[in-house]
Amino acid sequence: MISLILFDVGWTLLKPRLKIGQFYSEFAIRYGIEVSGEDCQQAYLKIWKEVDSETPYGIDRFSYWGGARNFWTIIVSKTFSELGVDSLPEGFAEKLDDSFGNPDAWILYPDTISTLENLLARGIKLGIVSNWDSRLKSILRGNKLLDYFNPVIASASVGVEKPSIKIFEIALKDHPSIPKEEILYIGDDPLKDINGCKEAGIKPILIDRRGIHNKLQEIERIGSLSELLTKI
C-alpha cells in the first residue's frame, strides 16, 4: 500500500515553456545579442554541469554560491561568455533570471493535473522535494499546483539538496506516522533523485519523459506521470 508520494518538479510535473537555450536566445535578442537557441542550449548545459560539479555534495547550490540571484547570474554570465559574449548589458542577467522565474515561463505536462487528482481520490498524500530556489511555491501557485502538496520542500529553504538524505528526512517530518515502505519518490534524475531517496530508504521510480535513460534497466521507470497509476 502506498500512502505518500513525493515528487520532483522540473521535467516531472512541469517544464520550461521554451527550451532553456531558446529562452536565453530570445531574451538576448531584446538587447541586440544574437546567439542561436541551440548554441545557447549547449553552452548552458556545459556551464550547468561545471557549476554543479563544483558544488559540494548535498549542500544547497543556491546557498553555496551566495544566494539564488548570484547563482543564476553566474550561470547566465558564464553561458554567454562560452558563446563569446563576455560583456553583458547592465542588469541583463538579473532581468533574465526574473523572467525565467515567472510562473508563465513554465508549463504543466498534459497528464499532471489528472494524475494528481486521481492519486488524491485514492487517499494518497502528495508532497514535493526539489532542488529549487525560493521561487518554487510561486511557480507552483501560478500553475495551480501548490494546493495539491504538503510538504513543499525547496532546497534553498532548508540548506541541503538531493541526493542528501537530509532533505528527504526533512520532508518526512510532516508525515511521521507513515512508514517508509508506504512512500514513493518520483523524479527524473538517476543520481540526485533515485540514488538520494534510495539512501533515505524510500522506493524510487524514475520518470523518463524524454526517453533518455533507456539503458538503466535496473531502475523502475515510467515514461509519463499517468503511467504511475498502473504501478500502485
C-alpha positions in Angstrom: 0.0 0.0 0.0 1.2 3.5 -0.9 0.2 6.3 1.5 2.5 9.1 0.4 4.2 10.1 -2.9 6.9 12.7 -3.1 7.6 14.4 -6.4 10.4 16.2 -8.1 9.2 19.2 -10.0 11.2 20.1 -13.2 10.7 17.6 -16.0 8.4 15.6 -13.7 5.4 17.9 -13.1 6.2 20.8 -15.4 8.9 22.0 -17.7 10.1 25.3 -19.2 7.7 26.6 -21.8 10.7 27.0 -24.1 14.0 25.1 -24.1 16.3 26.9 -21.8 18.7 27.8 -24.6 15.8 29.1 -26.7 14.6 31.2 -23.8 18.0 32.7 -23.3 18.4 33.3 -27.1 15.0 35.1 -27.4 15.7 37.2 -24.3 19.1 38.2 -25.6 17.7 39.5 -28.9 15.9 42.2 -27.0 19.4 43.6 -26.2 20.8 43.2 -29.7 22.7 39.9 -28.8 22.2 37.3 -31.5 23.0 33.8 -30.5 21.1 30.7 -31.6 18.9 28.7 -29.3 20.8 25.5 -30.0 24.2 27.2 -29.2 22.7 28.6 -26.0 21.4 25.3 -25.0 24.7 23.5 -25.4 26.6 26.3 -23.6 24.0 26.3 -20.8 24.3 22.5 -20.3 28.1 22.7 -20.2 28.1 25.5 -17.7 25.4 23.9 -15.6 27.5 20.7 -15.3 30.6 22.7 -14.4 28.9 24.7 -11.7 27.1 21.6 -10.4 30.4 19.7 -10.2 31.9 22.5 -8.1 29.0 22.4 -5.6 29.8 20.2 -2.5 27.7 17.0 -2.3 24.3 17.6 -0.7 24.8 21.3 0.0 22.2 23.5 -1.5 23.7 25.1 -4.6 22.0 28.4 -4.1 23.3 28.8 -0.5 26.8 27.7 -1.6 27.0 30.2 -4.4 25.9 33.2 -2.3 22.1 33.1 -2.9 19.9 32.2 -5.8 20.4 35.6 -7.5 24.1 35.2 -7.5 23.9 31.6 -8.6 21.7 32.4 -11.7 23.9 35.4 -12.5 26.9 33.1 -12.6 25.1 30.6 -14.8 23.8 33.3 -17.2 27.2 35.2 -17.4 29.2 32.0 -18.0 26.8 30.7 -20.6 27.1 33.8 -22.7 30.8 34.0 -22.1 31.0 30.5 -23.5 29.4 31.9 -26.6 31.9 34.7 -26.9 29.7 37.4 -25.2 32.0 38.5 -22.4 30.3 41.8 -21.6 26.6 41.7 -20.9 24.4 44.9 -20.6 23.9 46.1 -17.1 21.0 44.2 -15.4 20.8 41.6 -18.2 21.4 38.5 -16.1 19.1 39.7 -13.3 16.3 40.5 -15.7 16.7 37.2 -17.5 16.6 35.4 -14.1 13.4 37.3 -13.2 11.8 36.3 -16.5 12.7 32.6 -16.1 11.4 32.6 -12.5 8.0 33.9 -13.7 5.3 31.1 -13.5 4.4 31.9 -17.1 7.8 30.7 -18.2 6.7 27.1 -17.1 4.1 24.8 -18.5 2.5 21.7 -17.0 2.7 18.3 -18.7 -0.8 17.3 -20.0 -1.1 14.4 -17.6 0.0 16.2 -14.4 -3.3 17.5 -13.0 -5.4 14.4 -13.9 -2.8 12.1 -12.3 -2.6 14.2 -9.1 -6.4 14.3 -8.9 -6.6 10.5 -9.3 -4.0 9.9 -6.6 -5.8 12.2 -4.1 -9.1 10.5 -4.9 -7.4 7.2 -3.8 -6.5 8.9 -0.5 -2.8 9.2 -1.2 -1.0 12.2 0.3 1.3 14.1 -2.0 4.5 16.2 -1.4 7.4 17.8 -3.2 11.1 17.6 -2.6 13.0 19.7 -5.2 16.4 21.2 -5.7 14.9 24.7 -6.4 15.3 28.2 -5.3 12.8 30.1 -3.1 10.5 30.9 -6.0 9.3 27.3 -6.1 6.0 27.9 -4.3 5.3 30.9 -6.5 5.8 28.9 -9.7 3.6 26.1 -8.4 0.9 28.6 -7.3 1.0 30.3 -10.6 0.5 27.0 -12.4 -2.3 25.9 -10.0 -0.3 23.1 -8.4 0.6 24.4 -4.9 -2.6 23.2 -3.1 -2.0 19.6 -4.1 1.1 19.2 -2.0 2.2 19.1 1.7 5.0 19.4 2.3 6.7 21.5 -0.4 10.4 21.4 0.2 12.8 23.6 -1.8 16.5 23.0 -1.2 17.1 26.8 -1.0 14.8 26.9 2.0 16.5 24.1 4.0 20.1 24.5 3.0 20.6 20.9 1.7 19.7 19.3 -1.6 19.2 15.9 -3.2 20.9 13.4 -3.2 21.5 14.2 0.5 19.2 12.0 2.7 18.7 15.1 4.9 16.3 16.8 2.5 14.1 13.7 2.4 14.2 13.4 6.2 13.0 17.0 6.5 10.1 16.2 4.2 9.1 13.1 6.2 8.8 15.2 9.4 5.4 16.3 8.0 4.2 12.7 7.9 5.8 11.0 10.9 3.2 8.2 11.1 3.7 6.9 7.6 6.3 4.1 7.3 8.9 4.4 4.6 7.7 1.2 2.9 4.5 3.1 2.1 6.3 6.1 0.4 7.3 6.6 -3.2 9.5 9.2 -4.8 9.1 10.2 -8.4 11.9 12.1 -10.2 13.8 12.4 -13.4 17.4 12.4 -12.3 19.0 9.0 -11.7 21.7 10.4 -9.4 20.1 13.1 -7.4 16.5 11.7 -7.3 16.9 7.9 -7.5 20.1 7.4 -5.5 19.2 10.0 -3.0 15.8 8.6 -2.0 17.2 5.0 -2.0 19.8 6.1 0.6 16.9 7.6 2.6 15.1 4.2 2.5 12.3 5.4 0.1 11.4 3.5 -3.0 12.1 5.5 -6.2 10.5 5.5 -9.6 12.4 7.2 -12.4 10.2 9.3 -14.7 11.8 9.4 -18.1 9.6 11.7 -20.2 12.3 12.4 -22.7 13.3 8.8 -23.2 17.0 9.4 -22.4 17.5 6.7 -19.7 16.6 3.6 -21.7 19.8 1.8 -20.7 19.0 2.0 -17.0 17.2 -1.3 -16.8 17.9 -1.8 -13.1 15.7 1.2 -12.2 12.0 1.1 -12.3 10.9 3.6 -15.0 7.8 5.2 -16.3 7.5 7.3 -19.4 4.7 9.6 -18.2 3.1 10.5 -14.9 -0.2 8.8 -15.9 1.7 5.6 -16.1 2.3 5.8 -12.4 -1.4 5.0 -11.9 -0.7 1.5 -13.1 2.2 0.9 -10.7 0.3 1.5 -7.4 
